[in-house]
Amino acid sequence: MSVSNEFSGGNDGNVFQTGDVGSITIYQGDTRRIPRQLPARLPNFVDRLDLLARAGTLLSADPAAPTRVAVLTGLAGSGKTRAAGELAGLRSTSFPGGELYVDLRVQTVRDALGACVRSYGVKDELIPDSLPELTNLYRSCAAGRACLVVLDDVTEPAQVYPFLPNGSGSVVLVTSNDRLAELIGRLGAEVMVVEPLNAEHGRDLLASICGAARLDAEPAETAELVALCEGLPIALRTAATRLVERRSLRVGKLVADVKARGIETVSGLFSVVYQDLSEANAQLYRRLSMLPVVEFGERLAEEATGTRGSLDRLAAVNLLAEPDNGRFRFHSLVLRHAQEQALAGESASAREGVVLRAIQYYAQRAALADQHLLGPGRLRFTPAPEPLDDPWDGLDPYRWLDAERTNLLATVRAAYEYGWYDEAWQLAESLTALYLGKRYKADWIESSEVGALAANQVGNRRVEARLRSFSSRALLDLGQVDRARRQLDESLPLAQESGDVRLLASVWEQIGRFRDAVGDPAGAIAAYEQSVAEFAKDDDRRGIAFVTVFLGRALLAQGRLVEAESTLRQAIELCQEHDTRMTARARTGLGIVHMRQNRLDDAHAELTAALNVLVDGGHLNYVAHTREALADLASRRGDEAERRAQLTAALEIQRQFGGPEEDRLRAKLGEANPVSGND
């Protein structure tokens, strides 16, 4: 048989030269996926000619220039977000690296960066935990191409730096109530002040909505209305909407109504609109302001407020904003007004009732989602929730948890702050499935620690032990070793005193994983053996199966190959009843044992079997790990072509989806005598 190295035809991707290596799946990311996230440009945008001219200069500057930053600052309600959207839309050609919109009012910097890299096609399981690594990945996504980034509602300069693209010709538009002077000194940022509209342009905005003829009939009253609105677009739009909805309402009468409220300001205008609401809608407006969340949908609003008012009606009169995600929110000025009305018009018990019902709404649905995703047999202390029809609004429960994660954490905080400690720890425990899957480390730590404090307040030592030990995993992943150790040191005696063997087994498992991670395989083995012994007392075969996998890998790390082989074989048999992913992980470990025993054919059989399961399940991180083990096996066999093919396949997962191991694998691929990560 002849072998040729010739390659003909065109190619825009990767070419591998290899022998017979069996099945290889190349995870080809969508390199053409470029985000275009700018909000739609809307009608009735007036004035801002100076801003538009300055922005035009900024956006059309030298494409080889370093990243440029502009800060749009001004009063709340002055139209900064709208102005940023208009300015961003001025450029006639798109930015080749993408156009990103980030709302920092409703998400943290890390969450927003995670959303940005997802928009480029990076898979969740390969998004790094640390902010520096995530920032580097974000900048790698556009690969030096020019980007436009709009950062909305920034409160401090530190929020801006991680989002700076590295491509020449990039532009970052920032909106903030603060001038963020630090950015001027460090980045040469240009500050653009979004002033309230003057009398002429305020009138123009009114006219663009309710018609010029109506205003021409009452010029003096129109001028007074513009003055009452203080040049703030949100107030002017609210006034114009009221005039449109009530065609017989004269401008002078609207001015008189505002003055009659005794507050000749924007707040007075909101009061006039509020007074014209039906009782149901007025009550809804008041009670929505008590919700412990920023954004809300119809089901939460109805259940928490106990009213059947119309969110659409409140949005129609500009008392609520309706973002593109199908939810509602208050503008900050309107929220303050609504809260004032709630303090005046709702009893303390009614206000607390809204908060409690919101917490109960999320607690029940989160518990149902956690039970659905992790199964009823998992160790948990939250009472089994009552079933609901369509509890997750038509979504998969995992997607619902992810979509609601900001609100879920906010309700954990609120439950603790109001002294509803049982609700706080139950919510915290019910977020297990979300945090195990998505690895939102900061949320995981805060939720678990607040839940543990709540459990402590009601003397529930079992729950406190469970949540403290659980938080150690997130702390360890973030490199906070001492904090993780303290959580485990506090949880172990609590679990021992509880007399709950499954809880004690779980805590010992977490201790084993901690010791594994800090390079103490002997200590890890002792902890895993203790965990298995405790699970056996309760005949918890699932717990025994999973911990046996970790025990086998710890024995492997210590070089105890005979014991590791026996333990991993047992783990495979046990896990087959419960979880194919864990079975495959055990088989990968067994394949590495065989490789170290120089049983190369057996190693190939185990690793290949594991790989097929992991590929089918889409467990990319473990696929890459198994590919690397197969590369090490090829190295032992002296098959350089196969070694490079397997390492290239592993590297492709990391490169295309932005995994954190890319540099190490790239270096290993280029080594003549590689240092093995698995061998």
C-alpha positions in Angstrom: 0.0 0.0 0.0 1.4 3.4 -1.0 1.1 6.5 1.2 1.0 10.0 -0.2 1.4 13.3 1.6 -0.2 15.3 -1.2 -3.1 17.6 -0.5 -5.2 19.1 -3.3 -8.0 21.5 -3.5 -8.8 24.5 -1.3 -9.1 24.6 2.5 -10.2 27.2 5.0 -9.9 25.1 8.1 -7.6 22.5 9.7 -5.7 19.8 7.9 -4.4 16.8 9.9 -2.0 14.2 8.7 -2.6 11.0 10.6 -2.6 7.2 10.6 -5.5 5.0 11.7 -6.7 6.5 15.0 -10.3 5.4 15.1 -13.1 7.9 15.4 -12.1 11.6 15.9 -14.7 14.3 16.3 -13.4 17.8 15.6 -15.5 20.4 17.5 -15.6 23.2 15.0 -16.8 26.4 16.6 -18.8 28.8 14.5 -15.9 31.2 13.6 -18.4 33.3 11.6 -20.6 34.0 14.6 -20.2 37.7 15.2 -22.6 39.3 17.7 -24.7 42.3 16.6 -26.5 43.3 19.8 -27.1 47.0 19.5 -30.7 47.9 20.5 -33.0 49.0 17.7 -33.0 52.7 16.9 -36.3 54.2 17.8 -38.2 57.2 16.5 -38.7 60.6 18.3 -35.0 61.2 19.0 -34.5 65.0 19.1 -31.6 67.4 19.5 -28.2 66.0 20.6 -26.6 67.4 17.4 -23.4 68.2 19.2 -23.2 64.7 20.6 -23.9 63.2 17.2 -21.2 65.2 15.6 -18.6 64.2 18.3 -19.7 60.6 18.0 -19.4 60.7 14.3 -15.8 61.8 14.6 -15.1 59.1 17.2 -16.6 56.3 15.1 -14.9 57.4 11.9 -11.4 57.9 13.3 -8.3 56.1 12.1 -9.1 52.4 12.1 -5.5 51.8 13.2 -5.9 53.9 16.3 -6.0 52.3 19.8 -9.3 51.5 21.5 -11.2 54.7 22.1 -13.6 55.3 25.1 -16.4 57.8 25.4 -18.4 58.4 28.6 -21.9 59.6 28.2 -22.9 61.1 31.6 -25.8 63.1 32.9 -28.8 63.1 35.3 -30.9 60.0 35.7 -33.6 60.2 33.0 -31.7 62.5 30.8 -31.6 60.0 27.9 -28.1 58.6 28.2 -29.0 55.0 27.1 -31.1 56.2 24.2 -28.3 58.6 23.1 -25.7 55.8 23.3 -27.9 53.6 21.1 -28.3 56.4 18.5 -24.6 57.2 18.5 -23.6 53.6 18.1 -25.9 53.3 15.1 -24.2 56.2 13.3 -21.5 54.1 11.6 -22.3 53.2 8.1 -20.3 49.9 8.2 -20.4 47.3 10.9 -17.5 46.5 13.2 -15.8 43.3 12.0 -15.2 42.0 15.6 -18.8 42.5 16.7 -21.1 45.0 18.4 -21.9 44.2 22.0 -24.5 45.7 24.3 -24.0 45.2 28.1 -26.5 46.3 30.7 -24.6 46.4 34.0 -27.7 47.3 36.0 -28.9 43.7 36.0 -25.7 41.7 35.9 -22.2 41.6 37.4 -19.1 42.2 35.3 -18.2 38.5 35.3 -21.7 37.5 34.2 -21.7 40.1 31.5 -18.3 39.0 30.2 -19.6 35.4 30.2 -22.6 36.5 28.2 -20.3 38.2 25.7 -18.1 35.2 25.1 -21.2 33.0 24.7 -22.3 35.3 22.0 -19.2 34.4 20.1 -20.0 30.7 20.4 -18.0 29.7 23.5 -19.6 26.8 25.4 -20.5 27.2 29.1 -18.3 24.3 30.3 -15.2 25.9 28.8 -15.7 29.4 30.3 -13.0 30.0 32.9 -13.9 30.9 36.5 -11.4 33.7 37.2 -12.1 37.2 36.0 -8.6 37.6 34.5 -8.9 34.4 32.5 -12.4 35.3 31.4 -11.2 38.8 30.3 -8.4 37.3 28.2 -10.9 34.9 26.6 -13.2 37.8 25.8 -10.4 39.7 24.1 -9.4 36.5 22.2 -12.9 36.1 20.8 -12.6 39.0 18.3 -9.0 38.1 17.6 -7.7 41.6 17.2 -10.6 42.9 15.1 -12.3 46.2 15.8 -15.3 46.0 18.1 -18.0 48.4 19.3 -19.0 47.9 23.0 -21.8 49.8 24.7 -21.7 49.5 28.5 -24.9 50.8 30.0 -25.4 52.0 33.6 -21.7 51.8 34.8 -21.2 52.9 38.4 -17.4 52.7 38.7 -14.4 52.7 36.4 -13.3 49.2 37.4 -16.4 47.9 35.6 -15.0 49.2 32.3 -11.5 47.8 32.0 -12.4 44.1 31.5 -14.5 45.0 28.4 -11.8 46.9 26.5 -11.2 45.1 23.2 -7.7 44.7 21.9 -8.5 45.3 18.3 -7.3 48.6 16.7 -10.2 50.9 15.8 -12.4 49.6 18.6 -14.8 51.9 20.4 -16.4 51.7 23.8 -19.4 53.8 24.7 -20.1 54.1 28.4 -23.3 55.5 30.1 -23.1 56.6 33.7 -24.5 59.1 36.2 -20.9 59.7 37.1 -18.2 61.3 34.9 -15.8 58.5 35.8 -12.9 60.8 35.8 -10.4 58.0 36.3 -11.0 56.8 32.7 -10.0 60.2 31.4 -6.5 59.9 33.0 -5.9 56.3 32.3 -7.7 55.7 29.0 -7.9 59.2 27.5 -11.7 58.8 27.6 -13.8 61.6 26.1 -16.6 62.8 28.3 -19.9 63.7 26.6 -22.4 65.3 28.9 -26.0 64.4 28.0 -27.8 67.6 29.2 -31.5 67.8 29.8 -33.3 69.1 26.7 -33.7 72.8 26.5 -37.1 74.4 26.1 -37.0 74.2 22.3 -36.0 70.6 22.0 -38.2 69.6 24.9 -41.1 71.0 22.9 -39.9 69.2 19.8 -39.9 65.8 21.7 -43.5 66.5 22.8 -44.6 67.4 19.3 -43.0 64.3 17.8 -45.3 62.2 19.9 -48.6 64.1 20.4 -48.4 66.5 17.4 -47.4 70.1 16.9 -50.8 71.5 16.3 -52.0 70.6 19.8 -49.0 72.4 21.3 -49.3 75.4 19.0 -52.8 76.0 20.4 -51.3 76.5 24.0 -47.8 77.8 23.6 -47.4 79.3 27.1 -48.9 76.2 28.8 -46.6 74.0 26.6 -43.6 75.9 27.7 -44.6 75.5 31.3 -45.1 71.7 30.8 -41.6 71.4 29.3 -40.3 73.3 32.4 -42.1 71.0 34.8 -40.5 68.0 33.0 -37.1 69.6 33.6 -35.9 68.6 30.2 -35.8 64.9 31.1 -36.9 62.7 28.1 -38.6 60.1 30.4 -40.8 62.8 31.9 -41.5 64.4 28.5 -42.5 61.1 27.0 -44.8 60.3 29.9 -46.5 63.7 29.5 -46.9 63.3 25.7 -48.3 59.8 26.2 -50.9 61.1 28.5 -51.9 63.8 26.0 -52.1 61.2 23.2 -54.3 58.9 25.3 -56.7 61.6 26.4 -57.3 63.5 23.2 -59.6 66.0 25.0 -57.1 66.8 27.7 -55.7 70.3 27.2 -52.1 71.0 27.9 -53.0 73.7 30.5 -55.2 71.2 32.4 -52.3 68.7 32.5 -50.1 71.5 33.9 -52.7 72.4 36.5 -53.0 68.7 37.5 -49.3 68.5 38.1 -49.3 71.6 40.2 -52.3 70.4 42.2 -50.1 67.6 43.5 -48.1 70.2 45.3 -44.9 69.1 43.7 -43.9 71.2 40.7 -41.3 68.6 39.5 -41.0 65.4 37.5 -42.4 63.5 40.5 -45.6 65.6 40.2 -46.0 64.5 36.6 -45.7 60.8 37.6 -48.3 61.5 40.4 -50.7 62.8 37.8 -50.4 59.7 35.6 -50.6 57.6 38.7 -53.8 59.3 39.9 -55.4 58.4 36.5 -54.8 54.7 36.9 -57.6 52.3 37.8 -57.4 51.1 41.4 -56.1 47.7 40.3 -53.4 49.3 38.2 -52.5 51.8 40.9 -52.2 49.0 43.5 -50.1 47.0 41.0 -47.8 50.0 40.5 -47.3 50.4 44.2 -46.7 46.8 45.0 -44.4 46.1 42.1 -42.0 48.6 43.7 -41.7 46.3 46.7 -40.4 43.3 44.7 -36.8 42.3 45.7 -35.9 41.9 42.0 -35.0 44.3 39.2 -36.9 42.7 36.3 -40.1 40.7 36.5 -42.6 38.9 34.3 -46.4 38.6 34.4 -46.7 35.5 36.6 -44.4 36.8 39.3 -46.1 40.2 39.2 -49.6 38.6 39.6 -48.6 36.1 42.3 -46.5 38.4 44.4 -48.7 41.5 44.3 -52.0 39.7 44.6 -53.5 42.1 42.1 -54.8 41.7 38.5 -53.7 45.0 37.2 -52.1 45.3 33.8 -48.4 45.5 33.3 -49.1 46.4 29.7 -51.1 49.4 30.9 -48.3 50.6 33.1 -45.9 50.3 30.2 -48.3 52.1 27.9 -48.2 55.2 30.2 -44.4 54.9 30.6 -44.5 53.9 34.2 -42.7 50.7 33.3 -40.1 49.9 30.7 -40.3 46.7 28.7 -36.9 45.5 27.5 -36.5 43.1 24.6 -36.4 40.1 26.9 -40.2 40.1 27.5 -39.9 41.3 31.1 -40.7 44.7 32.8 -38.7 47.0 34.9 -38.9 50.5 36.5 -36.8 53.4 35.5 -34.9 54.6 38.6 -36.9 57.9 38.8 -40.2 56.1 38.5 -39.2 53.4 41.0 -38.6 56.1 43.6 -42.0 57.6 43.0 -43.7 54.1 43.1 -41.9 53.3 46.4 -43.1 56.7 47.8 -46.7 55.8 46.9 -46.3 52.3 48.4 -45.1 53.8 51.7 -48.1 56.1 51.7 -50.7 53.7 50.3 -49.8 50.2 51.5 -49.6 48.9 55.1 -46.4 47.5 56.4 -47.9 44.0 56.4 -49.0 44.4 52.7 -45.6 45.6 51.7 -43.9 42.6 53.4 -46.5 40.3 51.9 -45.3 41.2 48.4 -41.8 40.4 49.3 -42.7 37.1 51.0 -44.9 36.0 48.1 -42.1 36.7 45.7 -39.7 34.6 47.8 -42.2 31.8 47.9 -42.8 32.0 44.2 -39.1 31.4 43.5 -38.6 28.9 46.3 -41.2 26.6 45.0 -40.1 26.7 41.4 -36.4 26.4 42.3 -37.1 23.4 44.5 -39.1 21.7 41.7 -36.3 22.4 39.2 -33.6 21.1 41.5 -35.6 17.9 42.1 -36.3 17.4 38.4 -32.7 17.9 37.4 -30.8 16.1 40.2 -33.5 13.5 41.0 -35.5 12.9 44.2 -32.9 10.6 45.7 -30.2 13.3 46.1 -29.5 14.4 49.7 -31.5 17.5 50.4 -33.3 19.0 53.4 -35.8 21.3 51.6 -39.3 19.9 52.0 -40.7 18.3 48.8 -42.6 21.1 46.9 -46.1 20.8 45.7 -46.3 20.2 42.0 -47.3 23.1 39.7 -48.7 23.3 36.2 -46.0 24.7 33.9 -43.8 26.0 36.8 -41.0 27.2 34.5 -43.0 29.3 32.0 -42.6 26.7 29.2 -38.8 26.5 29.6 -36.6 23.6 30.4 -36.0 23.8 34.2 -32.3 24.3 33.7 -32.9 27.2 31.3 -35.4 28.7 33.7 -32.9 28.6 36.6 -30.3 30.2 34.4 -32.6 32.9 33.2 -33.8 33.7 36.7 -30.4 33.4 38.5 -30.1 37.1 39.3 -33.6 37.2 40.8 -33.0 33.9 42.6 -29.9 35.3 44.4 -31.7 38.5 45.2 -34.5 36.6 46.8 -32.1 34.6 49.0 -30.7 37.9 50.2 -34.2 39.4 50.8 -35.4 36.3 52.7 -32.4 36.6 55.1 -32.7 40.4 55.5 -36.4 40.1 56.4 -35.7 37.3 58.9 -37.4 34.5 56.9 -34.5 32.2 57.6 -36.2 28.9 56.6 -37.1 30.3 53.2 -33.5 31.7 52.8 -31.8 28.3 53.3 -34.3 26.4 51.3 -33.8 28.7 48.4 -30.0 28.4 48.7 -30.1 24.7 48.8 -32.5 24.6 45.8 -29.9 26.3 43.6 -27.6 23.3 43.7 -28.5 22.1 40.2 -27.8 25.6 38.7 -24.4 26.1 40.4 -23.2 22.5 39.7 -24.1 23.0 36.0 -23.2 26.6 35.3 -20.5 27.1 37.9 -21.4 30.7 38.8 -18.8 30.8 41.5 -19.5 34.2 43.1 -23.3 33.5 43.2 -22.7 30.0 44.5 -20.5 31.2 47.4 -22.8 34.1 48.4 -26.0 31.9 48.2 -24.4 29.1 50.2 -23.0 31.3 52.9 -26.2 33.3 53.3 -28.1 30.0 53.4 -25.7 28.6 56.0 -26.1 31.8 58.2 -29.9 31.5 57.9 -29.8 27.8 58.9 -27.6 28.8 61.9 -30.3 31.3 62.9 -32.9 28.6 63.2 -30.6 26.0 64.7 -30.6 23.7 61.7 -27.1 22.4 62.0 -27.6 19.7 59.3 -28.4 22.4 56.6 -25.6 24.6 57.9 -23.1 21.8 57.5 -24.4 20.9 54.0 -24.2 24.4 52.7 -20.9 25.2 54.2 -19.3 22.1 52.7 -21.0 22.8 49.4 -19.5 26.3 49.2 -16.0 24.9 49.6 -16.0 23.7 46.0 -16.7 27.1 44.6 -14.1 28.7 46.9 -11.5 26.1 45.9 -12.2 26.7 42.2 -11.5 30.4 42.7 -8.3 29.6 44.5 -9.6 30.7 47.9 -8.0 27.7 49.7 -8.0 29.0 53.2 -11.7 30.0 53.0 -12.6 26.6 51.6 -10.7 24.9 54.4 -12.5 26.9 57.0 -15.9 26.0 55.6 -15.0 22.3 55.8 -13.5 22.6 59.2 -16.8 24.2 60.4 -19.1 21.7 58.6 -17.5 18.4 59.7 -18.3 18.7 63.5 -21.8 19.9 62.6 -22.3 16.8 60.5 -20.8 14.5 63.1 -23.1 15.9 65.8 -26.2 15.6 63.5 -26.2 11.8 63.4 -27.1 12.0 59.7 -24.8 9.4 58.0 -25.6 10.6 54.4 -24.8 14.2 55.4 -21.5 13.0 57.1 -20.6 11.0 54.0 -21.2 14.0 51.8 -19.0 16.3 54.0 -16.2 13.6 53.9 -16.6 13.6 50.1 -16.1 17.3 49.9 -13.1 17.0 52.2 -11.6 14.4 49.9 -12.1 16.6 46.9 -10.5 19.5 48.7 -7.4 17.4 49.6 -7.2 16.1 46.0 -7.2 19.7 44.7 -4.4 20.9 47.1 -2.1 18.0 46.3 -2.7 15.7 49.2 -3.7 12.3 47.6 -3.1 10.3 50.8 -5.4 12.6 52.8 -7.9 12.5 49.9 -7.9 8.7 50.0 -8.6 8.6 53.7 -11.5 11.0 53.3 -13.0 9.2 50.4 -12.8 5.9 52.3 -14.6 7.4 55.2 -17.2 8.8 52.9 -17.8 5.4 51.3 -18.1 3.8 54.7 -20.7 6.4 55.8 -22.7 6.0 52.5 -22.7 2.2 53.0 -24.4 2.6 56.4 -27.4 4.1 54.6 -27.0 1.8 51.6 -26.7 4.8 49.3 -25.4 3.1 46.2 -25.4 6.3 44.1 -23.2 8.0 46.7 -20.9 5.0 47.0 -20.6 4.8 43.2 -19.6 8.5 42.7 -17.1 8.6 45.6 -15.5 5.4 44.4 -14.6 7.1 41.1 -12.8 9.9 43.1 -11.2 7.3 45.3 -9.8 5.4 42.3 -8.4 8.5 40.7 -6.7 9.5 44.1 -5.1 6.1 44.3 -3.9 6.6 40.7 -2.4 10.0 41.6 -0.5 8.3 44.4 0.9 5.6 42.1 -1.0 2.7 43.8 -1.8 1.2 40.5 -3.1 -2.3 41.6 -5.5 -0.7 44.1 -6.5 2.0 41.6 -7.3 -0.6 39.0 -9.5 -2.6 41.4 -11.3 0.5 42.7 -12.0 1.9 39.3 -13.3 -1.4 38.0 -15.7 -1.4 41.0 -16.6 2.2 40.2 -17.5 1.4 36.6 -19.8 -1.4 37.8 -21.5 0.8 40.3 -21.8 3.9 38.1 -23.4 2.0 35.3 -26.6 1.9 37.4 -26.7 5.7 37.8 -24.7 7.9 35.5 -23.0 7.3 32.1 -20.8 10.3 32.4 -19.3 9.1 35.7 -18.9 5.6 34.2 -16.9 7.1 31.4 -14.7 9.2 33.7 -13.9 6.0 35.7 -13.0 4.2 32.4 -10.7 7.1 31.5 -9.0 6.6 34.8 -8.7 2.9 34.3 -7.2 3.5 30.8 -4.5 5.6 32.4 -3.8 2.9 35.0 -3.4 0.4 32.2 -1.1 2.8 30.3 1.2 3.1 33.4 1.1 -0.7 33.7 2.3 -0.9 30.1 -0.9 -2.7 29.1 -1.3 -0.6 26.1 -4.0 -2.5 24.2 -6.2 -2.6 27.4 -5.5 1.1 27.9 -6.6 1.9 24.3 -9.8 -0.2 24.7 -10.9 1.7 27.9 -10.0 5.1 26.7 -11.8 4.6 23.4 -14.9 3.3 25.1 -14.9 6.3 27.5 -14.3 8.7 24.6 -17.3 7.4 22.7 -19.7 8.0 25.7 -18.3 11.4 26.4 -18.5 12.5 22.8 -22.1 11.3 22.5 -23.0 13.2 25.8 -21.3 16.4 24.7 -19.1 16.5 27.8 -16.4 18.5 26.1 -14.1 19.1 29.0 -13.8 15.4 29.7 -13.5 14.6 25.9 -10.4 16.8 25.8 -9.0 15.1 28.9 -9.5 11.7 27.4 -8.1 12.8 24.0 -5.0 13.9 25.9 -4.7 10.5 27.5 -5.0 8.8 24.1 -2.2 11.1 22.9 0.0 10.0 25.8 -0.8 6.4 24.9 0.3 7.1 21.3 3.5 8.6 22.6 4.3 5.3 24.5 3.6 3.4 21.3 5.9 5.7 19.4 3.1 6.8 17.0 3.9 10.5 16.6 1.2 11.0 14.0 -1.5 9.6 16.3 -0.1 11.6 19.3 -0.4 14.8 17.2 -3.8 14.0 15.9 -5.3 13.3 19.4 -3.6 16.4 20.9 -4.8 18.5 18.0 -8.3 17.3 18.5 -8.1 18.1 22.2 -6.6 21.5 21.4 -9.4 22.2 18.9 -12.0 21.9 21.6 -10.1 24.4 23.7 -9.3 26.7 20.9 -12.7 26.8 19.2 -14.6 27.1 22.4 -12.2 29.2 24.4 -11.2 26.6 27.0 -8.5 27.6 29.5 -6.0 24.8 28.7 -5.2 26.0 25.2 -1.7 27.3 25.9 -0.6 24.2 27.8 -1.9 21.9 25.0 -0.4 24.0 22.3 3.0 23.8 24.0 2.6 20.1 24.5 1.8 19.6 20.9 5.0 21.3 19.9 7.2 19.3 22.2 9.5 16.6 20.8 9.4 14.7 24.1 6.2 16.0 25.8 5.7 16.1 29.5 2.4 14.2 29.9 -0.5 15.6 31.9 -2.0 12.1 32.2 0.9 9.7 32.1 
